[in-house]
Amino acid sequence: MRRSLEFPNVTEMDCMLVHRIFHKFYEKQTSLLLCMQAQPERMEDLFTVKSIGQSIKGRLLQNARRVHLQGPDQRMMGSPDACCP
Protein backbone atom coordinates (compact mmCIF):
# COMPACT_ATOMS: atom_id res chain seq x y z
CA MET A 1 0.00 0.00 0.00
CA ARG A 2 1.33 3.42 -0.93
CA ARG A 3 1.61 6.03 1.79
CA SER A 4 1.46 9.79 1.67
CA LEU A 5 4.76 11.63 1.92
CA GLU A 6 3.08 14.32 4.01
CA PHE A 7 1.46 11.81 6.37
CA PRO A 8 3.57 8.63 6.42
CA ASN A 9 1.20 6.79 8.79
CA VAL A 10 -1.83 7.33 6.54
CA THR A 11 -2.75 4.64 4.01
CA GLU A 12 -4.74 4.97 0.79
CA MET A 13 -7.67 3.32 2.58
CA ASP A 14 -7.59 6.12 5.18
CA CYS A 15 -7.72 8.66 2.34
CA MET A 16 -10.74 6.89 0.85
CA LEU A 17 -12.50 7.04 4.22
CA VAL A 18 -11.80 10.78 4.50
CA HIS A 19 -13.23 11.22 1.01
CA ARG A 20 -16.39 9.29 1.96
CA ILE A 21 -16.89 11.48 5.04
CA PHE A 22 -16.64 14.68 2.97
CA HIS A 23 -18.96 13.19 0.35
CA LYS A 24 -21.62 12.38 3.00
CA PHE A 25 -21.57 15.96 4.27
CA TYR A 26 -21.81 17.19 0.67
CA GLU A 27 -24.74 14.89 -0.18
CA LYS A 28 -26.72 15.87 2.89
CA GLN A 29 -25.86 19.55 2.45
CA THR A 30 -24.79 19.63 6.07
CA SER A 31 -22.52 22.27 7.52
CA LEU A 32 -18.97 21.29 8.33
CA LEU A 33 -16.54 23.34 10.37
CA LEU A 34 -13.02 22.44 9.33
CA CYS A 35 -9.86 23.86 10.88
CA MET A 36 -6.62 23.15 9.08
CA GLN A 37 -3.27 24.67 8.37
CA ALA A 38 -3.16 23.62 4.71
CA GLN A 39 -4.76 25.82 2.08
CA PRO A 40 -7.81 24.13 0.48
CA GLU A 41 -6.50 25.05 -2.98
CA ARG A 42 -3.57 22.68 -2.39
CA MET A 43 -5.66 19.83 -0.99
CA GLU A 44 -4.67 17.39 -3.75
CA ASP A 45 -1.02 17.70 -2.66
CA LEU A 46 -1.90 16.04 0.66
CA PHE A 47 -3.11 12.77 -0.90
CA THR A 48 -1.21 10.11 -2.83
CA VAL A 49 -4.30 9.72 -5.05
CA LYS A 50 -4.65 13.22 -6.50
CA SER A 51 -8.27 12.71 -7.59
CA ILE A 52 -9.32 12.20 -3.96
CA GLY A 53 -7.76 15.50 -2.94
CA GLN A 54 -9.32 17.26 -5.94
CA SER A 55 -12.74 15.86 -5.09
CA ILE A 56 -12.48 16.98 -1.47
CA LYS A 57 -11.24 20.38 -2.60
CA GLY A 58 -14.24 20.78 -4.88
CA ARG A 59 -16.66 19.97 -2.09
CA LEU A 60 -14.89 22.26 0.36
CA LEU A 61 -14.68 25.29 -1.88
CA GLN A 62 -18.06 25.09 -3.60
CA ASN A 63 -20.06 26.84 -0.84
CA ALA A 64 -17.27 27.69 1.55
CA ARG A 65 -17.07 30.64 3.87
CA ARG A 66 -13.50 31.15 4.98
CA VAL A 67 -12.24 32.77 8.13
CA HIS A 68 -8.54 33.64 8.34
CA LEU A 69 -7.20 34.10 11.84
CA GLN A 70 -4.12 36.20 12.43
CA GLY A 71 -2.07 37.00 15.48
CA PRO A 72 0.65 35.51 17.60
CA ASP A 73 0.90 31.76 17.83
CA GLN A 74 -0.61 30.92 21.21
CA ARG A 75 1.46 27.72 21.38
CA MET A 76 4.58 29.89 21.52
CA MET A 77 3.34 32.01 24.41
CA GLY A 78 4.62 29.59 27.07
CA SER A 79 2.08 28.59 29.66
CA PRO A 80 -1.64 28.31 28.85
CA ASP A 81 -2.30 31.22 31.24
CA ALA A 82 0.06 33.56 29.34
CA CYS A 83 -2.68 34.77 26.96
CA CYS A 84 -5.35 35.38 29.60
CA PRO A 85 -4.89 37.51 32.73
ABEGO torsion letter per residue (X at the ends): XBBBAABAABBAAAAAAAAAAAAAAAAAGBBBBBBBABBAAAAAAABABAAAAAAAAAAAAAABBBBBBBEBBAAAAEBAAAABX
